[in-house]
Amino acid sequence: MKSILLPLLTSKKKIKLTVPGSKSYTNRALIIASLCSEGGVIESPLHSDDTYVMIECLKTLGVKIKTTKRKIFVSGGLLSIRDKKYDLFVSESGTTARFLLAACAVIPGAKTLRAGSRLSERPISDLVGALKDLGANIQYLEKIGCFPIEVNSSSIAHNRVVLSSSISSQFCSALLMIAPTLKEGLNLYLKGDLTSEPYIEMTLSIMRDWGAQIEKISSYHYVVGKQHPYRKRSYVVEGDFSSACYFFALAALKKNSIWIRNVSLDSIQADRHFLDILKKMGANYKEQRGGITLKGKNLCAAEVDMKNCPDQIMTFAVIASFAKGISKVFGIESLRYKECDRVKAICEQLKKMEVEVIENNDHLTIIGSDPKACEIKTYNDHRIAMAFSLASARVSGMKIEDYHVVSKTFPMYWEELEKFV
């Protein structure tokens, strides 16, 4: 696998940049526009591997989609596609796999969903079980609880279901997004520890923007009204906070100042909360001129719970390894079921950097020290590549193996990182 040798990021000037659109919003908008009979226009979308996979699967199903640099035009009509066999490859895109699986339960045809090697190992049984409880006809084709899966139903008969929410909030989002298409609406009850709740709020927000009526009884009970289908509209995708977090963290690590123009403190994206974690570690931030400015100071160790923004746990782990003192991060359980076992990956790669890290069932302890350069194994995980690249703010000679994995969500990441050289 090819590696990239990162330059030492020495620039002290104030950095200004724009991050791409949110993957989470883009893929949700693609599903909703396709379930809308008249479609819609998605403005400022993310163009990446994950959104490309979603678009190609929807095209395979018969949805007409046209893409330009700044817009995606979706014809809609997913509910009235031809009744025939469809073979869909969701690659390693978790959002495509989960959202499309639920959508396939309410559209015509015999749909087979196949996934890449890692996604084929990740559990899907909670979502499949919930869809079956609602009346969907679904079969596993190989290993029970995993892709590949065949879906033969074209409608759902029931309107009440209980779903385990401890593995992924995407299971809940998948069910919510198809709910406006159901004749009797949906009563959705969640059980177990709630993971990444802000992503559920994101789903509710975009559904309402497209005309759905939803009542949140509690964080564990949602009611989606019947006979309120999605309506055509133009939808503007927010800048991606997940992408922005790497540069905010980099500025905090370098004691630099950065301004990112297309993100807002009003955002309900889960990773918005990472700014508060950086503040706890010594940085300051404020909303300014249509963006957010963050200024780094001396990093201090911190104890944080990141259950609601788990995608940035690796980012925290890397910068905490440079902070004097003992840091702890809780809420790590869901990381074991991501693109790789991210808990294992964090520990293995930090130890290669000669950082002491202690793994517990529900948290990691990181002893701040003087990390050393090494070659980082990415496990085909884009977030490992981006998180560990931050060490090049302090350490010369860092290498990132298989660095092209960032194309999953942020194809221009390395070009943006060069602004800090």
C-alpha positions, 0 to 999 in steps of 0.5 A, spaced: 500 500 500 502 506 498 504 511 504 504 519 504 510 522 508 507 528 511 511 535 512 511 538 518 506 543 519 509 549 521 505 555 518 503 560 524 499 564 519 491 565 520 488 559 516 482 560 512 478 555 509 471 552 506 470 544 508 465 540 503 458 539 504 456 534 510 456 527 508 450 525 513 445 530 510 447 529 503 445 521 503 439 523 507 437 528 502 438 523 496 434 518 500 428 523 501 428 526 494 428 519 491 422 517 496 418 524 494 414 523 487 417 529 484 424 529 487 428 535 488 434 539 488 440 538 493 445 544 493 452 544 495 452 537 496 458 533 498 461 529 492 465 523 495 466 515 495 460 514 500 455 519 496 457 516 489 455 509 492 448 512 494 447 515 487 449 509 483 444 505 487 439 509 486 440 510 479 440 502 479 433 502 482 431 507 476 431 514 479 434 519 474 439 523 477 444 528 474 450 531 478 453 538 477 459 541 481 454 545 486 447 541 485 444 534 484 438 534 481 433 528 483 427 526 479 424 522 485 419 516 484 423 511 488 416 508 490 413 507 483 419 503 480 419 497 475 417 490 479 423 486 477 430 484 480 435 489 482 442 488 484 445 493 489 452 494 491 453 498 497 460 498 498 463 500 504 458 506 505 454 504 512 449 510 510 447 507 504 447 500 506 442 502 512 438 507 509 437 503 502 435 497 506 429 500 509 427 504 503 428 497 499 422 494 504 417 499 501 419 499 493 417 494 488 422 489 486 426 483 488 432 487 491 439 484 493 444 488 497 451 486 497 457 490 501 464 490 501 468 486 506 468 490 512 461 492 511 459 485 510 462 483 517 458 489 521 452 487 524 445 489 521 440 484 525 437 490 529 435 493 523 433 487 519 429 485 525 425 491 526 423 491 518 421 484 519 417 486 525 413 491 521 412 486 515 418 486 511 420 480 507 427 479 508 432 474 507 440 473 509 443 470 503 450 468 507 451 469 514 445 471 519 445 478 521 450 480 515 450 482 508 448 480 503 441 481 504 435 480 499 428 484 500 422 482 497 417 486 500 414 492 497 410 495 502 409 494 510 403 492 514 404 494 521 406 501 524 409 500 531 416 497 532 421 496 537 428 497 535 435 497 539 439 503 539 445 501 542 449 499 535 447 505 531 443 511 530 443 510 523 438 504 524 433 509 527 434 514 522 433 509 516 426 507 519 424 514 520 426 516 513 421 511 510 415 512 515 412 518 511 411 513 505 407 508 510 399 508 510 399 508 517 405 512 519 410 509 524 410 509 532 418 507 533 420 505 540 427 505 542 430 501 547 437 500 550 443 505 551 442 511 545 448 512 541 449 518 537 442 521 538 444 528 535 444 524 528 437 522 530 435 530 531 439 531 524 434 526 521 428 529 524 430 536 521 431 534 514 425 530 514 421 536 517 424 540 511 421 536 506 414 536 509 414 530 514 410 531 520 414 528 526 412 528 534 418 526 538 415 524 545 421 522 548 428 520 546 426 513 545 419 514 542 417 517 535 411 518 532 411 519 524 404 522 521 400 518 516 398 521 509 404 526 509 408 525 504 415 528 502 414 534 498 419 537 492 424 542 494 431 545 493 435 543 499 442 546 501 447 542 505 450 545 511 458 544 511 461 538 514 462 539 521 466 532 521 471 535 516 471 541 520 473 538 526 480 536 524 482 543 522 479 546 528 483 540 532 490 542 528 489 549 530 488 547 537 494 543 537 499 548 533 496 554 537 494 557 531 488 561 529 483 558 523 477 561 520 472 556 517 467 559 513 461 554 512 459 552 519 455 555 524 454 554 532 447 553 530 448 546 527 445 540 530 450 536 527 453 531 532 460 533 531 459 541 533 460 538 540 467 537 539 468 545 539 466 544 546 471 539 547 477 543 544 475 549 549 475 544 555 482 543 552 484 550 552 482 553 545 477 559 544 472 559 539 466 564 536 462 565 530 464 570 526 463 573 519 459 567 516 463 562 519 467 559 526 474 562 528 478 558 533 484 560 536 489 554 540 492 555 546 497 550 550 493 544 550 491 541 557 488 534 558 481 533 559 476 527 561 470 527 556 464 523 554 463 523 546 458 518 546 454 523 542 460 525 537 464 518 536 467 520 530 471 525 533 474 520 539 480 518 534 481 526 533 481 527 541 486 521 542 491 524 537 491 531 540 490 528 547 497 524 546 500 531 546 497 534 552 501 534 559 497 530 564 492 524 563 486 524 559 480 520 559 474 519 553 468 515 555 463 513 550 467 508 546 463 502 545 460 504 538 467 505 535 468 497 535 463 496 529 465 502 525 469 501 518 474 497 523 475 496 530 477 503 532 478 502 539 483 497 537 486 501 532 487 507 536 491 503 541 495 500 536 497 506 533 498 510 539 503 505 542 507 505 535 508 513 537 510 511 544 504 513 547 501 510 553 494 508 552 489 504 557 483 500 554 477 499 558 470 497 556 467 504 556 473 508 556 480 510 554 486 513 558 491 517 554 497 519 558 500 525 555 507 525 553 512 526 547 509 522 541 514 519 536 513 519 528 511 512 525 507 509 519 500 509 521 496 503 519 489 506 516 485 499 516 482 502 510 478 507 515 478 514 512 477 517 519 484 514 522 488 517 516 485 524 518 486 523 525 493 521 525 495 526 520 494 531 525 500 529 529 504 532 523 503 539 527 508 537 532 512 531 529 516 530 523 516 524 519 509 522 520 507 517 514 500 515 513 499 508 509 493 507 504 492 515 504 487 515 499 482 512 503 480 519 505 476 519 498 470 516 502 468 523 505 473 528 504 477 527 497 481 534 497 483 533 505 491 532 503 490 539 499 487 542 504 492 540 509 498 543 505 495 550 507 498 549 514 505 547 511 
